[in-house]
Amino acid sequence: MSKQEKNSTPDCGCSTGDCQPTRRQFFSRGAQSIAAIGVAVQSGAAVRAARHKPSGWLPTGLEQTRDMTVAGGLVYVAGDSAVAVLKPGGEPVRRMEFAKAPCCLAVAKRRLIVGLRDRVLLCDLDGKTQAETKRLAKGAALTSLAVAVDGTIFAADGGSSSIWQISPDGKVLDRLAGGKGGRFSVPKSFFPITWADGGLVVAHPGRHRVERYDADGELKSRWGKRSRGLEGFSGCCNPVSVAVTGSGEFVTAERGQPRIKVFDKDGKFRAVVAGPEAFDAEEHEQVDTDAELVGCQNGGIEVGLLGDQVVALDHTIASFRLFDLA
């Protein structure tokens, strides 16, 4: 993974849609009176609430979700202009509001780390900002965060197709990039990373694989292929999320035809945790898995781990569910 000079530019602003095209549109219905027939106005929240939620899915209380992490036995979800904290059974614990929409988050060393569109906030667990990075780049679109054991923060940027390395106190250290031209092949709206076993684990959707890097950005291993079979990843850009178990196995999520799978530490397919039948198939069928990479707007699913269970957040219904790890 090549290393490039970092730069800062004026703020490009932050909106609830964290990428271009927007990850998700706000739906509403206008009221009309035609003859004696009236059509009621519904807010985005009402429309979402009316959508079918398959059995077992728990609402986050947010209209639009963007990222999730699991820490201390709690589920943290970024969405709207807030971070919602919930118990695994769906009971709300607290909700922290931010001046700008949070795009991604991580919890480590008793700190809440929040990625906005073009910068990172270092907060306490009540959401109070303690430090803030400078603006990372023009057109930055942060989508995922990972924290190393020493507190170093890695911020995946779909806008520049690279990963920012940030010190524990918020100083921008470097910009890491991989692939041809020093860029990852990722959509602007989802670029999943996590820290596990002393290295940075990167889901590389445009290459249909999972990669592992050391703390300096050197590629150590990779696995995965494009395939409609269970042993690979289908569509134009999968997997859309990755987590690593304590034994080193990989848990991945896919969009379009939604499913969650487990691979062993060498990347060999082991089992399906959840297939399309566990999700709202009608909603997910609207995700075009054969579109060009630049057209991919919504990652669809995030995964995290809670003991021997997988926590899955489904962005299409802003709800989460626990599955037993196969």
N, C-alpha and C positions, 0 to 999 in steps of 0.2 A: 504494500500500500504506500504510494508515494506521499511525501510530505510537502505542503505548499505553504506559501506565505499567507497569513491571515490578514484581513482588512476590515475596516469599519466604515459604514456609510450612514447618511441620515436615516432616520426611522422611516420605514415604509408603511407603518401603521399596522394595526392588528384588528382583524374582524373575526366574527364567529365562524366563518368559513376559513379554514386555515390553509387552503391551497387554491390554486387556480388550474382548472375549473374548481368551483366550490365543492367541498366534500359532500355536502348535503343541502338541498334546497329547503326553504321554509314553505310549507303547504298551507294554503288557506282557501276558503270558499267564500265567494261574494254572495250576498243575498239578492235574490231577484223575485219579482212577483209576476208570474205569468198565469193569466186567468185567475183561478182560485188557489194555485199551487205556490207555496212559499218554500224557499230553500234556506235553512238556517245558516248563519255565519258560524264557522268553527275556527277556533284558534289552532296554531300549530300543536299546542299541547293536547287539545281535544282530539285532533286527528290521530296523534300518536297513541293516545289512550284508547282510541277505538280500534287500533290495529290488533290483529290476532296475536296473542302471546301463547305459544305452545306451553303445555304443562311444565311447571317447575321454574319458569322464568320469573325473576323478581325485578320490579321497576327500580330505577336509580333515583327517580324524582327529578331527573333532568330531561329537557326536551331534545337536546343534541349532545351526544357523548363523543369524546375524541380519543381518550386514552385511559388506561387502568393499570394499577399496580396493587399488589397484595403485600401487606407488612403488618407484623404484630397481631396477626389474627383478624385484621380488618381489611376491607376492600375500599380502595381510594379510586374515585372516578373523576376525571376532568371533563367538563362539559359546560355549555352555556358560558357564563362568566364566573364559574365557581368550581370548587373541588368538593365533592360530596364524599363523606366517609360513612360506610355502612358495615353492619355486622354481616357475617356470612348468611344469616337467615333473612337479610333484607331490611332489618331494622335500622333506621337512620341514627347515626351517632352525632354528627355535626356537619355543618355546611359552611365553607369558607369562601367568601366573595372576593373577587379581584377586580381591579379597575379595567384590566384588559383580559380578553378571553384566554384561559389556559389551554394550550394545545397538547401538552404532554406532562408527565410527572414521574417522580421517583421518591421513595422514602428510604433514607439510610442515615445511620448514626444520629438518630433522633432529630432528623431534619426532614422537612418537606421541600423538595426541589421541583420547581415549576418552570416549564418551558413555555414562554410566550412565542409569538411568531418569530421574533428575531433576537431574543435575549433570554437569559435564564435568571430566575429569582431564587435566592436561597432563603428559606423561611423556617420558622419554628413549626412545631406540629399543630399550632393553632392558626397557621397561615400568616403570621406577622413577618414581613420581609426584613431580613437582617443584612442582606447584601444583594447586589445586582450586577450582572455582567454588563459590559458595553454592548452596543448593537453589533451583531455578528457580521452581517453582510447585507448588501442590497438584495432584495428578493429572497432572503432567508425564509425558510418554512420548516420550523422544528416540528418533528413528529414523534420522537422517542428519546428517552434518556436512560443511561446506565451509569452506575456508580461503582468504581473499583474499591477494593478493600481499604486502600489508603485514603479514600475520599475523593480521588480524582473523578471528575464528571465527564461523561461523553455524551454529546448531544447530536443526534442524527438530524441532518438538514436536507430535506427533500428538495429545497430550492437550489442548493449548490451541489447536490448529489455527493455530499461529503459528510464527515463527522468531525465536530469540534471537540477539542480536548481542553478542559477547563480545570483550574486548580480548585482545591476545596474552599478557598476564600473568594472565588469568583473571577480570577484572572484568566483571560483567554490565553492558552499556551500554544496551540497549534491547530492546524486544520489537516485532517487525514483523509486521503482519498484513495480509491482503488479502481482497477480496471483500465480500459483504454482511455487515454486522455486524462487520466487521474480523476475519474468520476465513477461512482457506482451507477449501475443501471437500475434506477428506482423511479417510481412515480413521485410526483411532488407531494402527494398527500399521505403516503405511508412508507415508512422506512424503519423497520423494527430492529432494535438492538437490545441486548441484555448483558450483564456481567456474570460469568460463572467459571468456576475452576481456574481462577487466576488469569482469565482472558476475556476479550470482548467477543461476544457471539453476535453475528450479524445475519439477519435474514435478507437475502439478496433477491427480491421478487423478480426483477427483470432477467435474472440468470437461473431462476428456479432452483436455488440451492441455499445452503446454510454454510457460513464461513466462520472461522475462528481466527482472531488476531491477538497478538500480545499487546501489552500496554503501550508499546512504541509504534503500533500500527503495522507490524510485519505479519503477513499471512502465514498461518501455521497449518491449517487444514481446511478442507471444504468437501462437501458432498451434496448430492441432489441432482435431479434431472427433470426435464419437462416430459410429462407422461400423463395419460388419462388413467393409468393404473394406480393402485394404492401406493406402490413403491415410489412414485414420483409426485410432481406438482403440476396441475393442469392450468389452462388459461394463459393469459398474457403475463400475469404477475402474481405469483404465489411462491412461497408462503407469505402471509400477511402478518403473522405474529409467531414468536418463538419463546419458549421457556425451557429451562434445564433443570432436571430433577437432581436430588442429592446424590444419586448413583450415576449421574452423567448422561442420562437418557434425554432426548429432545422431544418436546411437545410442540407441535406446530398447528397452525390454523390456516384454512384456505377460504377464499371468497368465491363467489359465483355459485358453484356447487359446494355449499358450506360443509366443512368437516374438520374434525380435530383428530390428529393421529399421533402415535408415539413411534419414535425411531430409537434404536440403540445408540450407544456412544460412538459407533463407527458409521452411523447414518443408515443402517439397514432397517427397513420397515418392520415394525413389530406388531402393532395393533391399531384399530380404530377406536377412539374414545367416544366420538359422537359423529353420526352421519347426517345427511341432509334431512332425514325425518325428524331430527331433534330441533330443527330450526323452522322459522316461518318461510317456507319454500317460496311462496308467492313474492315476498319482499326480496329475497336473495336472487330470484330469477331475473330481476331488473338490473342486476349488476352484469355488465357486459364483459365477460372474461376473454373475449376474442378481440377486444378493442386494442388500438395501439397503446403503448405504454403511457404516452402523454395524456391519454384520455381517461386513465383510471382515476376515479374520484374518491372512492371509499374503500378502505381496507376491510370493513365489514365486521371483523371479529378480533378481539384481543384475548390472550390467554395468560393466566398467572397460576401459581401453585399455592395450595394451602394444605400442608400435610400430604396425604395420599389422595387428594382431590384436585381437579383442574377447575379453576374459576374462569368462566368464559363470559366476556362482555360482547353482546350483539348490538352493534351500533344502529342497525336498522329498526330496532324496537327500544333502544336505550334501556336495556334490561340485561341482567346477568343471571347465571345459573351455575351450580356446582355439578360436576360429573366425577364419578369414581375413576381414578387413574387405572387404566387397563393393565 
